[in-house]
Each structure stands twice: as structure tokens, then as C-alpha cells.
Amino acid sequence: MKFIVLDIEWNTDDKKEGVELAACLLDERYNDIADYFNRMRPENMEDLSKEAQKLLHLKREYLKKEKTFKEEWCHFTEWLKSY
């Protein structure tokens, strides 16, 4: 049996869009098998709140090249399938 510890950092505005996705894949003894981390861009870059920018040390310009939550989730599930 394997376990996933998932951490999603959310934009703090009313849109509630993810801006970071991190995960640890653990074995049955809770040993770390693999780690995953990627940032995501909000669907509308103007929705990235000032609070999220400050807390996560992010700038809108930095996230422009990142995938959306839906795109990143697909990438994450493909990564997970490899284990």
C-alpha cells in the first residue's frame, strides 16, 4: 500500500484557485518514495491576490508560464501513475 500526502496552496481571494501543488508519495512504512512540486497560474492572472503573492513570494509575471490547475492536475496524475 502507498500513501499520498497532498498540499495545495490556494489563492486567498474568492476564486479559490490553486497556485502550488506539492505531494509526497510514501510506502507502507511511511518512507518517502517520491516528491512532487509545481506552481500553477490562476485562470485569470488578475485574480492572484496580494496576500498570496506576499505569503508565497510569488509575482504574477512568474506564474504566467505555469500550467493552470486543470493542466497541472493531469500532469500530477500522470506522475503518480508512474509509481
N, C-alpha and C positions, 0 to 999 in steps of 0.2 A: 504494500500500500504506500502511496505517495501523498504528500500534503502540499498545499499551496498557501502561502501567506501573501496576501494581496494588499497593496497600499495604493490608493488613488488619491492624489491631491486635487482638490476641486477649486475651481474659480469661486470666489466668495460673493459674487453678485447673484442676482435672482435666477440667472440662467443655469447655474449648477453644472457647468461643463468641466470635465476633467482636464487638467493641464500636465499632470505627471502620472505615469503608471509604473509601479515597481512591484516585483514579486520575487519570492524565494521558493524554490522547489525543494522539498525535504523528503528524505526517505522515511521508512517506518521507525527509525530510531532518532528522527528529527535532525539528521545530519544534512547539511547543505549540499544539494546536488548541483544546483544551478541558480543563477540570479539574473534578473531581467530589469532593465530600467530604460524608459524612453519618455520624452516630453511630447506633449500634444498641443496643437493650436486650437483655440476656440473657433467655432464655425464662423463667428463674426469677431474679428480681431479687436474691434472697439469694445467688446464685452469683457475683455481681460481687466479685472478690477485692479484698482490701485493697491488694495490690500494684498491680493495675490502676487502682484509684482514685487511688493516690498517683502512679504513673507518668504517667497520662493526665490527671490533675487532674479526675477525674470523681467525681460523687456519684450514688448510686442514685436520688435524687429527680430529678436532671436527666435521667436516661435513661428515666424512666417514660413520657414522651410519645413516645419514639422507636419506630421500627419494629423488628421482630425481624429477624434475619439473613435469613430467607427472604423476608420482605416487602421488605427493603432491596435484596436481590439482584435481585428482579423490577423494582424501581424503577430500579436501576442499568442493567440490560439494556435497559430501555425508553429510558433516556437515551442509551445507546450507539447504539441503532438510529437515533436522530435525526441521527447523523453518518454 
